[in-house]
Amino acid sequence: MTAPLSSSSAARTAAAFAILVIIMSAASPLATSLGVSSTVAVSHGPASPTVCGITAGQPTQSIQCYADGKTISVQPNVSFSSVSGGRGFFCGLCSGGLILLCWDTTTFQPKRIYYNHTHSLTDLTVGDSQICAIPAYSGVPFCWRFPSPVAAGKLRTITAGGGFSCGILYGSSRVVCWGGTEVADDIQAQFGNLTMSSLVAGESHACGVTRTGIVVCKGASDGGQLDVPIHLPFEFSSNLALGANHSCGILRKNGSVICWGGGSKSLEFDSQFVVTQSSSFEAIVSGLDFVCGLTTKNLSLVCWGPGWFGSGNVVPLGMVIPGPCVQTSCSICGVYPNSDGLCGGYGSICKSCEVELPIPALIPPMPSQEATRAPSSRARKKLFWAFGVVGSIGAFAGICTISYCLWSGFLRERIHKSVQPSIARVGMDTVPEIDYNDSNTFLPGSSSDSRKLRRQRSGTSSKHTERAEKFYLSELAAATNNFSMENKIGWGSFGTVYKATLVNGREVAIKRGYTGSKTTKFQEKESAFDSEVALLSRVHHKHLVELVGYCEEEDERLLVYEYMSNGSLHSHLHSKANIEKDSSILNSWQKRIKIALDAARGIEYLHNYAVPPIIHRDIKSSNILLDSNWTAKVSDFGLSLIGPESDQGSMSTKAVGTVGYIDPEYYVLDILTAKSDIYGLGVVLLELLTGKRAVFKEEGKGPIDVVEYARPRLSAGELRSILDMRVGLPDMNEAEAVELVAYTALRCVNLEGKERPSVADIVANLERAMALFDDSHCSISSTTFSIASE
C-alpha cells in the first residue's frame, strides 16, 4: 500500500509534475512509427520486411539495413539525421536537412527527391506511398505523390499512415489530417478540440499524447488498436508505434513496451514479446504486423510480431544512434550518455526531456478492476488546482532567482571587462610562399599587452603542460644538426622552422623563436610560445597539428610538432614550383574539397568541442598543413584565444590576423567572435576554387583580394569564370559539388558575422559535396523519385 504523502513532499511532487507538464509541452517528440521519422525505420511490402537504422560510433552517421537475411550498407556513405519507411521503400534526411534521399528495397539505389542550398527540412514522414516533409522556413508541409494540405497552417510535427497524413498545428496544438480517403476526415473529427503534444499514424488510425499526458487513439478499431490499456497521466512516452491494427507504447517508468490490439493475432505479439519484455527501449517502430525496438542496453535492434520473418528477435545490425547527432548545444535536458562516442566525435545527441517522476504516488491506489480508469473529474480538478498554486509559487521563486543571477552576472561581467586584453595593431606584410610559415600577421605590440593576453588564455601554462614533452636545447640542436641551413624548411614572424629526427627516430618539425639581433621580438615570441603550449597541450584532434613538445631555456623558445611532410596548402596552391608542374596532387576538385573538409573539421573541434572553446584568429592556407597521406591539419595557435561559450558570443580585443584573411568586422570594430574564423575559412575556400592568393595583383590593375574578385562573379552565377584552370572545369558528377562549395564560401565571407554559417553547417555542406563525387555511391539522380504503386 502506498504511504500517504506529507504536505511538503506532496507539494514537491506536485511541483515536479507541473514542471514535467511544461517540459512535455515544449519538447519535440522522438516519435517513431509507421509514417514518422526517427533513427530507425521499417519498410513493409510483398517480400520480407526491411529494417534500417542510422549507424552509431562512426564520424559519418550512414544508414545500414537488414533485408532477406543480408546486411546492407546503404549508399551514399554520408551522415543522416532521420529515416522513415513505407511500403517497399524508405527515405532519409541528410544531416542539415538540405537533401532528402529515398531508396526502394529491391535495388537500394538512391534517388534524390529534394535538394536546396538554403531551405532545410525539419521533419520527414513516409506513409504507404506518400512522402511529406516540413520546410524550416515556413512550417507549412508539402508532399510528394500525395496532396499537400490545403490551408492547414504551420505544423509543429507531421505523421503519415495508409493513404492519409496528419499534423499538429502550432498555437492551437490541434490535429489536422488530409488525404484521399475518409480516414483522414474521421480521425480529425474524432480528435476534435483535443490539444496534443505528439501524434503518430498507423494504417487506419492515429494515436498521440495529449498535453495533459494521456494517450488517446482515434480512427478504425477493427483489431482493438484504440483500446489503450493505461490512462494515467504521462504513463507513456511519446514513443508510440502503430501498424495495421495494433498499437504499442514505451512506459516511461522502466522503458518497457506494451502493445494492444492486433485482432486475432494479438497473442502472437504478446508471446513473441516475452523475449524482450524485460528490456528497456529508446525507440520503437512498426510495420503493418510487427514491431522493432532499439534497446537501451546496447543500442541493438530487436523485432517481434506475426509479420516478423527473421530467424530470431535480434536484428544483425551494428549499434544505432538513439537520436540525431547535432552540432548545436542541447536544451536543459542535457546530452545523451557517451554522446560524443556515438557520434564518432562529430556532434552530440540531445536527451529526451521525458524524465521519470513519481507520478503514480500522486493518485490514490485504485481497485484492480478500476486500474485502467482515469481519476474522477473532481479529483482531477483538485489536482490541477494544486499544480496551479504550486506552479505560481515556483514561478515567483524562479523570477527572483533569475533576477539575482542577472544582477550577479552583471557584476562579474564588469569585473571581467576590466581585465580584457589590449593588443596593438601593427603594419601589414606580404604573404610568403613557403611551407610552415606563420608570417604576415598583426602581432601584439607591448609587454603589457602580452601579460594581459596571457590572462585571457586558457589551460595550463608552459610550465605545467598536460601531455607535451619538455626537451633540452642540446637535444633539439643535435636533431637539427645545430639548426643548419640544410634542415631549414620554413620561417615566419615567430622564427624559423627546421626538419629534425629525434633520438627515437620520429621525424618532427621544430619551430625556433628568433634570437640574436631580433630580440626586439622577444615579447611577441613569448606570447605566441605560451599560447601554443597552453592550447595544444590540451587539445587533440586528427585535423589539428600535434604538439610533440617544447623547450624553454633562458631566451630560447622552441616548439616541436609532428612533421607534415607535404607542407602547407599555401605552397601547393601558390608557390612557383607547384604552379609550373601539372602533376600536382591538388589538381583534382575532389582532393581540394577533401582538404577543405579536413580543415573545417579541425576548426569545428576548436569551436564546438574544446572546453572552453578556442578561436584560432589566423585561419589561412599557410596554416593548413598536409601530412604524408594528404590529410589536412590546422596549425599555428600563437594568436589563438579562449572564445565565448556560444557561437554567437563575442569579446572585445584589438584585431590581429593576416592581410586578406582577417574578418573585416573584427578589424573595424575590435569585436571578436567565432565567426571571425569562418571568414578566414571562406577565404581559403575561395583560394581552393580560384587558385588565387588571398591578395593578388590582377592583370592591368592594382592589388585585389580574392573576396573582392570572386564575390560579384559568384553572385552573378558566373562560377566557371573564376575556377582554377589548373584543375579544369568540373565534369557532370563534380559540378554540383563545386557549386555547393562556392555557395558555402560566399556565405562565409559575408561582411556581417551574423550572416555567416556556423562551422557545423560548413562541415555538413562539405560532407555533402564529397558524397557527390563517388559515382558508384553518390551519383544521385536529380529526377523526381518515383514510387511504384501496388
N, C-alpha and C positions, 0 to 999 in steps of 0.2 A: 504494500500500500504506500502511495506517495505521501511523504511527510508534508504537513502544511507549511507554507512559506511565511516567514516573518514579514512584517510590513516593509522593513528595509530591503530584505532580499527580494521581495516581490517587486518593489519599486525598481531595483537594479535590473531585474529580469525584464520587467516591462519596458524599461528604457532601452535595454539591448534589443528587445523585439522591435521597438519603434525605429531604432537605428537600422535594423535589418530591412524594415519596410522601405525606408528611404534608399538604402543601397540597392535593393532588388529593383526598385522602380527606375533607378538610374543606370544599372548595369546592362550592357548589351549581352544577350544570352549566347552561350556557346551551344547553339541549337543544332541538333543532329538528327536527321531522319530522312526518309524518302522526301526529296524536294527541299532540303535545306543544306547550306554549305557548312563544311567542317573540315577537319584534317583527315577524316575517314569518310569513304563513300562506298556504296554498293550499287552495282548495276544488275538489274534483273532482266531476263529475256527468255527466248525459247531454249537456249543452251544452259549450261550450268552457270551459276551466279559468278560475278566478278567482284572481288573485294580489293579496294585500293586504300593506301594511306600515304601521308607525306613523311618522308624519312627523317629520323632524328639522329643527332650525333655527327652530322656532316656539315661543312660550310655551305653546301648547296642543299636546300630542302626540296629535293626532287620527289617524284611520285613513283611508288612501287605498287604492283598489283599481283593478285593471285587468281588465276583462272585455269580451268581444265587441268588441274594438278600441277601447274607450272607457275613459277615466279617470274614476273616480267618487270624489267626496269624501263619505265615509260620515258620516252624522249619527247622534247629536249631535256637535257640534264640542267635545268635551271631551277631557281627557287620559286616555290608556290606558297601561297598563304591559305588557300582553301580549295576543297574539291566537293563535287556533288554529282550524284549518279541518277540515271533514268533508265528507260527501257532499251537496253542494248548499246548504251553509250554513257560516257561521263565527261565532265568538264572540270577544268582547273583554272583558278585565277592566279596569275603570276604575282609575286611579291611586288607591292606598289600599286597593283590594281589597274595597270595600263594595258595589259594584254590578257585576253581570255582565249584559252585553247580548249578544244574538245577532241575526243578520241572515240571511235567505235570499238567495241570489244571483240571484233573479229580480227582486224589487222593492227590495231593500236597505232595507226598512223595519225599524227597530229594535224588538226585543221584549225586555223586561226579564224575566229569569228568577230573578234573585237581588238582593235589596236588604236590607241590615241596617245599623242605625245603629252597632252595636258590634262585630259579629263579621265580620272581614275574611277573604277567601280569599287563600291564599298561592300556590296553584298551580292551573292550569287545563289540561284536556286534552279534545280533541274527537276522537272516532273517526268511524266511518262514520255513525252516527246517535245516538251517546250523547255526553253531556257529563258530565264528572266534575271535581270540584274538592276541594281540601283546605282546611278551615277552620283558621285560625291558632290558635284557642283549643283545638282538640282534636287536630289532626293525623290524625283518622280521616276518610277521604274519604266523600263521598256523591255520587250520580249522579242525573241526570235521564234519564227514558225508558230506564232501564237499572238492573239490580240493583246496589245498593251492596254492597261486600264484606262478608261475614259473618265477624265476629271476626278481621278482618285485622290489627288493631292500628294503631299510629301509623305513618304513612308519611312518608318523607323527600322522595320525589318520586313522580310519577304519570304514566302514559302510557296512551294508548288506541289500539286498532287496529280491525280489521274484526270487530266483534262481541265483543271482549274488551278488558279493561283490566288493567294490571299496575302494580305499585309496588315500591319498595324500602323494607323495614322499617327503622325506627330501631333502633339497637342491634346487631342481627344483620347488617344490610345484605344480607339475602337477598331473593330475588324472590318476590312473591306475585301471583297472577293470578286473575281471576274473570270470569264472563260466561256466556252461554247456549250456548257452543259447546265442543267438546272441545279446541279450540286452546288455550284458557286453561290447562286441566289439563296438556296436553302440554308447553307452554312452561315452566310452573312446575316440572314434574318434571324436565325436561331441564337447567334451571339448577341444580336441586338445592341443594347447600350452598355454591355459589359466592358470594363476597361481592362486591357490586357498588357502584361509586361513581356510575354513571349508567345509564339504561335508556331505550330508545326502541322503540316498537312500529310495525310495518308492518301490511299487510293480514292476514297469517297467520304472521308471525314477529316476533321481537324481538331487538335487539342492544344491547349495553351494554359499558361499560368496567369491568373488574374493578378491585379496589382495588390490584392489582399492575400495572395499566396495560395489560392485554391486552384487545383487542376480541374479544368472544365473541358469536355469533349462535345462536339456538335457534328451533325451530319447523319449519314446512314449508320444503322446499328444492327445489321443482319447477323453479325457474329458476336455481339456483345462488346464491341470495341469502345462504346461510350460509357460503359459501366465502371467508372473509376472506383477502385476499392477503398480508397482513403480520402477523406475530405478535410483533414486537419490543415490549418494554415502552414504553408512552407514546408510541408512534409516531403514534397518532391522538389528536385532542382528543375531548372528549365530544360534539362537534357531529356527530351521526350523523343520516342521513335515510333513511327506509325507505318503500318503496312496495309494490306488489302482489307483485313477485318480484325486486326489486332492492334493493341497499343501497349507501349512499355514506358516506364519511367525510372529514374535513378533516385533512390531515397537519400536525402541529404545526410541523415544521421550516420550512415555507415557505407554509403556508396554502392549498396547492392541494388539489383534490378528487380522490379515487379512488372509482370505482364498481365494483361487482361484481354478478354475477347478471344478471337481465334476460331470461334464456332465449334464445329465437331473436332477440330484438331487442337483445341486448347490444351489437352493433356500432353500433346507432343511438345508444346512449348515448355510446359512445366517439367516433364520427365527429362528432357534434354538440358533444362536449366539447372537441374540438380548438380551437374558437373561444375557449374560456375557460381552457384548461389552464395558461396562463402567469399567470393571475390569482391573487391571494390573497383568501381569503374569510373573513368574520367569522362567517357562519352559513349553513346550508343547510336546505332543507325540501323534502319530496317529496309529489307527488300519486301517484296509482296508477302512472303510467308516465311521469313526467317529474320533473325536479329544478330547483329555483330556488336561487340563491345570492346573498348580499349581499356585494358586493365591498368589499375594504378600501380600495382606491384612492379611490373617490368615493362609497361607500355607495349605489351603484345596484344594481338587481336584474337578474340575467340568468337565463334559463331555457333548458333543453335537454332532449332526450329524445324518444322516439317519440310521446308523447302531447301534446307542446307544439305548439299550433296558431298561435302568434304569427308575425308576418311576419319576425321576427328574434329574436336571442337577448336583446337588451336590452329590458327592460320599461319602457314610457314613464311612469314614476312619478318623483316627486321623491326627494330623499335620505330614507333610512330610518335611524332610530336603531339602533345596534348592540346596545343593551341598554336596559332601563327607566331613565327619569330618576327618581332617588330624592332625597329631601330629607335623608337621614341621611348620615353620614360613611362613606366606603368603608373596606374592610379593608386589610390590609398590602399588598395587590396594587395599590392606587392607583387613580387616576382615569383614564378613557379620554381620549386626546388631544382637545383642543378640546371637552371635555365641556360646558362652560358654554354655548358657542355652539350645540352640537347640541340642547341642552335649552332654547334660547331664553332663557337667563338664569334659568331656574327649575328648578334641580336639577343633579344630576351623574350621570354614567354610570360605574359601577364596572368596572374592568378585570377580565378573567378571570384567575384565578390560574395558568392553564396557560402557564407561561413556557417558552421553548426552552432546553434544556440539551444538552450534547454527549453524549447517551445512546449513540449508536452506537459511540463510542470505548471504551465500557466492555466491548463484546463483540467478540471477535476476528473478523476478516473471515472470511466463510464462502464456500465454493464456490457458484457461481450456482445449481446445482440444489438447494442446501440453503437458499437465501436466504429462503424462507418458513417455515423451521422455527424453533421456539423453541430457546434454549440447552438443553444437556443438563441433566438433573436434578442431576447432580453439580456442574456449573458454576454453576447457579442457587443451590445451597446455599452454595458458596464465596462467591458474590457477596453474598448476603444476610447471611452471617456478617460479611463486611467492612463492610456497611452497619450492622450491629448494633454493631460495635466503634466505628466512626467516629461513629455516632449517639450512643453513650454518652459519648464524649469531648466531642462537641458539646453534649450536654445539660448536662454538668458545667460547661463553659465558659459556657453560656447562663445557668445558675443564678448563677454568680459575677458575670456582667455585670449581671443583673437586681438582685442584692443591692447592687452598687456604685451602680447608678442610683438605687435606692430610698434608699440612705444619703445620697447627694449631693443628691437631690431633697428629702429631709427637711431638710437644712441650708439649702437655698435657700428652702424654704417658711418656715422660722423667720426667715430674714433678710427675706423678703418681708413677713411679717406685722408685722414691726417698723415698717414704714412705711405701713400701711394707713390710709386716710383716716378722719377722725372728723368727722362732720357733725352739727351740733346740730339738734334738733327744736324748732320754734317753734310758735306758735299757729295755729289754723285760721281761715280767712276764709270768705266766702261765694262761691259760684260766680257770676261775672259773666255778663252776657247780651250780650256784644259780640263782634264779629269780631276776629280777630287777637289775642285776649287770651292772656296767659300767667300770669294771676294765680292766687290761691288755692293757693299752693304752700308746702310746708315748705322753707325755704331755709337754706343754710349760715349759721352764726351768727358766726364769728370769723375774723379774718385768718389765724390759724394753720391753721384748718380749710381755708380756701381754698388755702393753699400746699400742704397735704397732698393736697387734691383734685387740684391741677394735676399732681402727680407721678403720679397714677393715670391721668390722661387720656392718650390716645394721640396719635400722629401729630405733625404739625407744629404748632408754636406759632403764635400770631397774628403773630409776626414772620417766619415762614418758611412761608407757605402755598403750596400746590401750584397751585391754579387760581383762587382768589378774587382779585378785583381790589382794589387799595388805592385808596380815594377820599380826596380832600381835603374837609375840613369845609365849605369855601366852595362846593364843587360840590353837595353834598347840601343845603346851606341854600338855594341857588338853585333846586334841583329841587323843593323843598317850599314855595317862597315864604316862605323864612325860618321854616320849621316853623309855618306858620299853622294856625289852627283849622279853616279850610276844607279843609285837606289831611289832617286827623286822622281816622283810621278805626278806631282801637282803642287800648287801653292795657292794662298789666298790671304785675306786680311789677318787671320789669326796666326798663320805661319805656313810652314812647308810640310808636304805630305811625302812620306817615304814608304816604299815597299820593304818588308822585312820578313825574316823567318826566325821564329822563336826557337829556343833550345829543344822544345818538344816537337819541332818540325812543322808547326802550324804557320801558315802564311797569314800575315796581318798587314794593315796599313797604319802607320804611326804619324800622327799629326803633331808637329813640334811648334810650339809658340815661338814667335820672333825673339831673338836675343841680340846682344851686342848693340849696334848702332840704332836699333829700333826699340830701345827701352821705353820710349815715349808711349808706346802702345801697351805698356805693361798692365795698366788698369783694365783696358779693353780685353786683353788676353786673360787676365784673372777672372773677369766676369764671365766670359764665354766658357772658360775652363770649368768654373764652378757649376754653371748651368748644365753643361753636357754631362758631367759626372753625376750631379744630383738627379737629373731626369732619367738618363739612360741606364743608370744602375738599378732603376726600379720598374722600367717598362720593357717588356719583352714581347716581340711580335715578329712573325715571319716576314713582314714588309717594313720593318724598321731595322736599320743597320745596327748590329750588335756592338755594344761597347765591351771589349775584352778586358781592358784595364786602364790604368793611368799611372803617371809618375809626377811627383811634386817634390822637387829638391831645390832649395834656395830660389833662384829666379827661374828655374826651368819648369815648364808646364807641358806635359806630353800626354796625348790620348791615344790609346791603342784600340783599333777597330778590326772587325772581321774584314778580310781582304775581298774586295769586289772586283773580280778580275776583268770584267768588261767595262769598267769605267763609268762615266756619267752619261745620262741621256743627252745632256747638252752637247757633249763631244760627238756623239754619234749623229746628231742632227745637224751640227753646225761647223765642226772642225773641217778644215780643207781636206785632210786625208780621207775622211769618210764621205765627204761630198763628191770627191772625184772618182771614187770607186763605186761601181754599180752593184757590187755583190753584198752590200751591207745587209745585215740581218734585219734591219729596220725598214727595208724596202718591201714591207708587207703590211697591209691595213690591219690584219688580224694581230700581228705581233705588236704593232703600235698601240692598239686598243687594249691588248693584254697588259702592256706596261702601264697604261693609264689606270687600268683597274687595280693593279697591284699597288700603285701609289695611293689611289683613293682609299683602299682598304687600310693602308698604314695610317693615313690621316683619320679615317673613321675610328681606328683604335684610340688615337690620341684624344679625339673629341668626345667619344661616347663611352669608352671602356676604361681608360686610365682614371685612377682615383687619386687625387682630383683630376679633372680634365686638363689637357695641355693644348695651348695654342702655339703652333710652330713659329709663325711670324715671318718665315723666309722660304716659303714653298716656291721652288723654281726648278728648271730642268737640270741645273748643275748640282742640285741637292737630291736628285733622284739617281741612285746608283744601281748598277746591274751586275749580278753575280755570274758565276760560270754557266748557270742554267738560264740566263737572261731573265731571272726573277728580279723585279724592281723593288727597291727599298728606299725609304725616306731617310735622309741623313742630315747632319749638322743641326744640333739643337742649341747652338751658342746664343741664339736670340730668343729662345722659347720661354714662355711664361705660363704659370698656372692660370688657367682660364676660369671664367664664371661657371657655376654648376649647370646652367641651362644653355641651350644653343642660342637663345635669344638674349642672354645676359651680356653685359658689357662692362668694361673697365677703362679708366682714364689713364693713359700713358702716352708719352711722346712717341711719335711714329718712328719705327725702324723698318728696314726691309731693303729690297733691291729694285733698282730702276726698271720699270716695265712690268714688275710683278706686284708692287705694293698696292694695296687697296686704296683707291682714291678717297673714299670716305674716311678711312683711318688716317690717311696722310693729312687731310684738310682739318678734320675735327679732333684728332688725337683720341678717338674713342675706339677701343679695340674689342672686337667680338670674334667668335669662331668663324663668322662669315668672311673675315679678312683672309683666312687661309683658303677659303673657297674661291676668292678672286684669283689668288696665285695659281690654284689648280686649274681654273678656267684658262688662264694664260698658257699653261703647259699643254692643255688640250688643243688650244689653237696652234701652238708650236708643232704638235704632232700632226695636225691636219694640214697645215700650210708649209711646213718645213722652214718657216721664217723665224728669225730671232725675236725675242720679246721686244727689242728695239732694233730696227734695221734702217738702212738708207734705201729708200725707194728710188728707182731709176728716174733721173731727171728732177728729183725732189729732195728735200732735206730729210732728216731722221723722222721716222714714224714708228709708233708702237703697233704691235700685231693686233691689238684690240681695235684701234682706230682703223686699221687696214681691213680687218675681217668683218667687224660688226655690220656695217652698212650693206656689204655684199650678202652676208647670210640673211639679214633681214629682208633683202630683196629676192631671196630664193636663188641666189647665184652661187651655190655651194661649189660647183665644179670649177668655177673660175679661180678659186683660192687654193685648191688641193695641190699638194706637193707632187709634182710631175715625176719625181724620182720613184715614187710608188706607182703612179699612173692612176687612171680613172678606175673606180671600183666596178667590178662586174655585178651581175644581177644579184647574186647572193650577198655581196658586200655592200651594195649601195644603201640598203636600209640601215645597216649597222653604222656606216659612216655618217649618214644623215642624223641618226639618233645621237651620236657623239657630238656632232656640230650643234645640234639643238641644245644639248646639255651645256656645252661650252658657252653658248650665247647667254644662257641663263646665269651661268656662274659669274660672268663679267658685267652684270648689271651694276650701275653706279650705286644703287642703294642696296645695302646689305640685306634688308628685309625681303628684297625681291629675288635673292639668290636661293638656290635649293640647299637643303641640308646635305651633309656628306653621305648620309644613308641613302638619300634619293639619288645621288650621283652614282654610288656603288650599284644600286639597283638598275639604273639605266645602262651602265657599262656591262653589267652581267647580262642584261637582255641583248645588248649589242654583240657580245661574244657568242651568245647562244645562236645568233643568226648566221654564224659563219659555217658551222659544220653542216654540210649539205645532207649527209645521211641522217643527222639527228634533228636539225633545226630548220630545214628548209620548209617553212610553213606556208601553205597556200593562202594567198590573200583573198581568195574567193570565199563567199559566204558558206558556212558549214551546212551541209545538207544531211538531214536525218531521215532515213527511210522509215516510213510508217508501216506498221504491221497490219 
